[in-house]
Amino acid sequence: MAKLVFQFICGSGTHTPQFNEQLRLIVAEDALHAFYKARLLGERETLDIIKDGMNIKWKFIDVTEILPVNQLADGAELWSCTSEDANAELYIRNTQLQANRLLEQGMHEFTFA
């Protein structure tokens, strides 16, 4: 699995910078091959379009992580991140709020093959 980072730029780009991180499944022989495949994928998805008279860019920045996926099975760990936060209660509350928002949006919006 590879983490690809993109920057989204509207118009002259004077807005607050916006970035998008994506985890993509990459089938490769080894980590180096996966890195280059992921980089090529990101470069192919770079866009520069004009919509409603405004220039919109979807700019690929780079691949920041390659994570091995040893087995695709129910419950298999695909990604993990450990962080520190000075306020544990606030961190937990925000996590629970995010989960509640996800449920409120309705899981029916997501389809699974």
N, C-alpha and C positions, 0 to 999 in steps of 0.2 A: 504494500500500500504506500502511496506517495502523497505528500502534502504539497499542493501547488498553491502559490500565492499570486493573486491578480490585483491590479489597481483599476478602479472605476473612475473615469474622469469625464465630467460633463462640461461642455463649453470651453471656456478659457482655463478651467481648472482652478479658479480662485476660491472654490468651496473647500470645506474641511476635507482633507484627504480620506478616501474610502478604499478599503482593501477587502478582499474576499479570499478566504482560505478554504480549500477543498481537499478532501481526502478521496483519492482515486485508487481503484484496484488496478494494479499493473501486473500482467503475467510476464515474467522474465526469468532468465537462467540464473542471474545473480543480482546483487544490489547495484553494481555499476551499470549493468544492462537496464535495470529498472529505472535508475536515475535518468539515463539518456532517453529512454522511451517516454518517461514522464515529462521531461523537458521538451521533447518534440511535440507531445500532445498539447502542452501549454502554449507553445509557440504557434501551433496551428489554430488555437482558439483565440488568439489575439484579434480583436475587432476594431475597426475604425469606421463608424457609420454616421450618417446624418439623419436625425429623426426630428420631425417638426422644426426643421431649420437649425437644430442644435447639433454640434459635433459631439459624438459620444464615443469614448475610447474604452475598450476592455483590454488592458495592457497586462500581459504576462510578465511577472517579476522573476520568479525562479522556483525551483523545487527546494523545499527547506527540510524535508525529512523523507527517509525511506524506512518503512517499518515492515518487517517480514510477517506474512500471514501463513502460518504453517498448515492450518486446516480450516476449511469453511464448514462449520458445524453450528448448530443452534447453541447460542451462548458463548461462542468463541470470542475471546477478546481481540478486537481489531485495533484499538487505539487507547492509550492511557496517558494522562497528564497529571502530575502532582504539582500542587502549588501551595504557597503559604499565604495566609491572610491574617492580618492583625486582629480582625474582628470575626471570630468563628460564628457567632450568632447571626451576624449580618450575612455572612457567606451562605450559611445553611438556609436562612430565610429567602435569600435571592434565588437559591437553587430550587427551593420549593415553589416559589412564585413562577419561575420559568417552566416548571413541570405543570403547574396549574394552567398557565397560558397555553401550553401545548395541548392539554386536554380540552380547554375551552375552544380552541381553534377547530377541534374535531378531528380525531384520528381518521375519520372516514375520508379526509382529503388525501391521505397517503394510500397508495396501492402497492401491493406486494405481489411479485410473480409467484 
